Amino acid sequence: MKKLFYIDACMREGSNTKKIAEAVVRELSKRYDVECVRLSEMAFPVVNNDILVERNNGFVPEEYVTMAKKIAAADRLVIAAPFWDMSFPSALKVFLENMSLFNITFNSNEKECYGLCKAEKVLYITTRGMNISTGDALEQATPYIKALSRLWGLGELSVIAAQNMDYSTEEQKAEKVKAAIAEGMRLCEKF
Ligand SMILES: Cc1cc2nc3c(=O)[nH]c(=O)nc-3n(C[C@H](O)[C@H](O)[C@H](O)COP(=O)(O)O)c2cc1C
């Protein structure tokens, strides 16, 4: 079976982003072997000077190497993250920094960096409080994921987003989650 790596960066209990992502990943698990990392349950360290010195001396914790190798080898990547401060939770950035490892997720030649990841398709699932659409200049999560995809060599990015959540009634929110799941199910057919 092909492999899917699922990064769950949903931080809040009752997360609407997670409701969408779990339904979509459940559907995809019929065709992919799913490996999941739930960032709300982990504490990846901020990459600081000590970590950089260790890296320069050739040391990276074995568990991070193993996880980064799984990401690099995955056929598909799913990222679920709520829209926080016009981007995504810092836990996701910290995680990605810990996974951005030379010779594993990316490499370099004499001119530039290039990716080592295998995934031809990436799915980013989010919900936003304000009425901000994917591609709006105020939306700084998708551009970052696209840029990192370039560094890591990841393929086509699809985005499923529900927006204006914080200005919707509970009923409207449930409708938006339902619509996003339906969109996800359609996307699953060609993902
Ligand atoms: C810490 C925090 C920061 C947020 N920042 C923004 C923001 O900058 N822009 C916005 O539109 N919504 C913002 N929101 C609202 C969330 O994007 C919105 O409630 C979203 O649906 C939460 O997703 P969840 O249900 O998966 O937790 C923020 C919410 C939290 C808790």
The ligand as an SDF file (V2000), in Angstrom:
LIG
                    3D

 31 33  0  0  0  0  0  0  0  0999 V2000
   -4.7390   31.7170   18.6970 C   0  0  0  0  0  0  0  0  0  0  0  0
   -5.7210   31.9920   17.5900 C   0  0  0  0  0  0  0  0  0  0  0  0
   -5.3910   32.8530   16.5780 C   0  0  0  0  0  0  0  0  0  0  0  0
   -6.2940   33.1200   15.5470 C   0  0  0  0  0  0  0  0  0  0  0  0
   -5.9300   33.9830   14.5510 N   0  0  0  0  0  0  0  0  0  0  0  0
   -6.7960   34.2290   13.5360 C   0  0  0  0  0  0  0  0  0  0  0  0
   -6.4420   35.0930   12.4850 C   0  0  0  0  0  0  0  0  0  0  0  0
   -5.3720   35.6800   12.4650 O   0  0  0  0  0  0  0  0  0  0  0  0
   -7.3280   35.2850   11.4920 N   0  0  0  0  0  0  0  0  0  0  0  0
   -8.5320   34.6560   11.4510 C   0  0  0  0  0  0  0  0  0  0  0  0
   -9.2630   34.8120   10.4840 O   0  0  0  0  0  0  0  0  0  0  0  0
   -8.8940   33.8310   12.4500 N   0  0  0  0  0  0  0  0  0  0  0  0
   -8.0620   33.6080   13.4830 C   0  0  0  0  0  0  0  0  0  0  0  0
   -8.4260   32.7540   14.4950 N   0  0  0  0  0  0  0  0  0  0  0  0
   -9.7190   32.0720   14.4210 C   0  0  0  0  0  0  0  0  0  0  0  0
   -9.5870   30.6720   13.8600 C   0  0  0  0  0  0  0  0  0  0  0  0
   -8.9380   30.6810   12.6070 O   0  0  0  0  0  0  0  0  0  0  0  0
  -10.9270   29.9920   13.6650 C   0  0  0  0  0  0  0  0  0  0  0  0
  -11.6760   30.0070   14.8410 O   0  0  0  0  0  0  0  0  0  0  0  0
  -10.7340   28.5630   13.2030 C   0  0  0  0  0  0  0  0  0  0  0  0
  -11.9360   28.0440   12.7140 O   0  0  0  0  0  0  0  0  0  0  0  0
  -10.2260   27.6950   14.3440 C   0  0  0  0  0  0  0  0  0  0  0  0
  -10.0270   26.3950   13.8790 O   0  0  0  0  0  0  0  0  0  0  0  0
  -10.2750   25.1200   14.8130 P   0  0  0  0  0  0  0  0  0  0  0  0
  -11.7570   24.9930   15.0630 O   0  0  0  0  0  0  0  0  0  0  0  0
   -9.7460   24.0040   13.9920 O   0  0  0  0  0  0  0  0  0  0  0  0
   -9.4970   25.3330   16.0750 O   0  0  0  0  0  0  0  0  0  0  0  0
   -7.5520   32.4890   15.5420 C   0  0  0  0  0  0  0  0  0  0  0  0
   -7.8910   31.6250   16.5920 C   0  0  0  0  0  0  0  0  0  0  0  0
   -7.0000   31.3640   17.6050 C   0  0  0  0  0  0  0  0  0  0  0  0
   -7.3800   30.4370   18.7320 C   0  0  0  0  0  0  0  0  0  0  0  0
  1  2  1  0
  2  3  1  0
  2 30  2  0
  3  4  2  0
  4  5  1  0
  4 28  1  0
  5  6  2  0
  6  7  1  0
  6 13  1  0
  7  8  2  0
  7  9  1  0
  9 10  1  0
 10 11  2  0
 10 12  1  0
 12 13  2  0
 13 14  1  0
 14 15  1  0
 14 28  1  0
 15 16  1  0
 16 17  1  0
 16 18  1  0
 18 19  1  0
 18 20  1  0
 20 21  1  0
 20 22  1  0
 22 23  1  0
 23 24  1  0
 24 25  2  0
 24 26  1  0
 24 27  1  0
 28 29  2  0
 29 30  1  0
 30 31  1  0
M  END
$$$$
